[in-house]
Amino acid sequence: MRARLKRWTDVAKRDLYAVWLAAGDPRVPRAAKLLAIVTAAYALSPIDLIPDFIPVIGYLDDVVLVPLGILLVVRMIPADVMADLRAEAERRMATPLPRNRAAGFAVAAVWIAVLLALGWWVAGLIDAV
């Protein structure tokens, strides 16, 4: 059962990436591109129709809507084009992402600045009391 679930999630991840690639492919019909953008944006967005903190049903929209969107987009794209997009998605997923130390330091610096500002604000509130 665990192996089947792992395989399903791997296929879903690959197909979601292929759907994202379909949004920029000139061979994909316009309606499929629009639905591909909406599906990929919803899957990657931290904002959901049903907030995730609600027990059980919070994840229900992710488990139902994202696979349904992927399925609809895949059916709207010609089979040969979808096969090319899946192959490209697998190729890109196999390639490790480049690492940029400067970007990592920049992100860390922003978080440190935010935490320091938050600490300064809280200290000001405590002093005011």
N, C-alpha and C positions, 0 to 999 in steps of 0.2 A: 504494500500500500504506500509506504514512504517513497519507494523508488518511482512509482507511478505519479505521485504528487510532485516529486522533484522534476521529473520529465515534463509534466504539464506546465510547471512554472517556468522551466527553461524555454519551452516552446512559446509560451505567452510572452516572455521577455523578448525573445527574438522577433516575434510577430509585432509586438509594440514598437520595437526599433524599426522594423520594416515599414510599419504604418507611418512612422515619423518620416522616414525616407521618402515614402510615397507622396507626402505633401509637397515635395520639391521636384518630383519627377514629371517631366513634360508628357510622358506617355499615359499618365493617370488621368481619368476623367475629372472634370472640375468638381462635381458633386462629391466624389470620393476624396478629393483633396481637402475639401472643406470639412467633411466628417473625420478625416484623418487628423487634421489639426485639432478639432474639438476633442477627439478621443485621447490623443497624446497629451494635450494640455490638461484635460481632466485627470488623467492618470498621474501626471507629474505635479499637479497643483496640490498645495497643502490645504486648499479649501474644498470641502466636500458638501454634497447636498445634505447628508446626515453626518453630523460631527462624529469623529472616531471615538470620542470619550464616552459615547452612549454605548453601554454594554450590548454586545451581540449585533444589534442592527446598525451600529456605527460603521462596521466594516462591510455590511451587506451591500451597500451601494458600490463599493470598490470591487467586491467579488462578482457582482452581477453586471453593472454598467460598463466597466472597462472591457471584460471579455466580449460582451455583446457588441460594443462599439468596434472592437477589433474584428469580430466575425463579420459585421456588416461591411466594413471597409474592404476586407479581404474578398468578399463576394462581389463587390463593385469593381474590383481591379481585374483586368484580364489575367488569366492563369500564367502566361509566360512572363508578363511583367512582374507579377507577384513572386514568381520563382527567382527572378533576377534580384528583386528587392530583398528577399529572404537570404539569398547568398551573400549579398553585400552587407546585410545586417550581421550575419555570422562572421564575415571577414573582419568587420569593424569591431565586433565584440571580442574577438580573439586577440586583437592588437591592444597591448597595454596603453593606457593613457599617458601622455607625456607629463612629467612632473616639473613644476616651475617653483623653485624655492622662493623667488621674489614674491610671487602671488601668494604663496603660503604665509610668508612673513607679513604681507599686507593684510591678509584676512585676520591673522593673529593680532596684529596691531590694532585693527578696528575693534575687535572683541575686547582687547585690554582697555582701550579708550572708553568703550561703552561701560564696562564694569567699573572703571575708575570714576566716570561721571555719575553712575548710579550710586556708588559708594559715597561720593561727595554730596549728592542730593540727600541720601538717607542720613548722613551725618548732620547736615543742615537741619533736617526735620527733627532729629533727636535733640540738637542744641536749642531749637526753638521751643521745645516742650519743657 
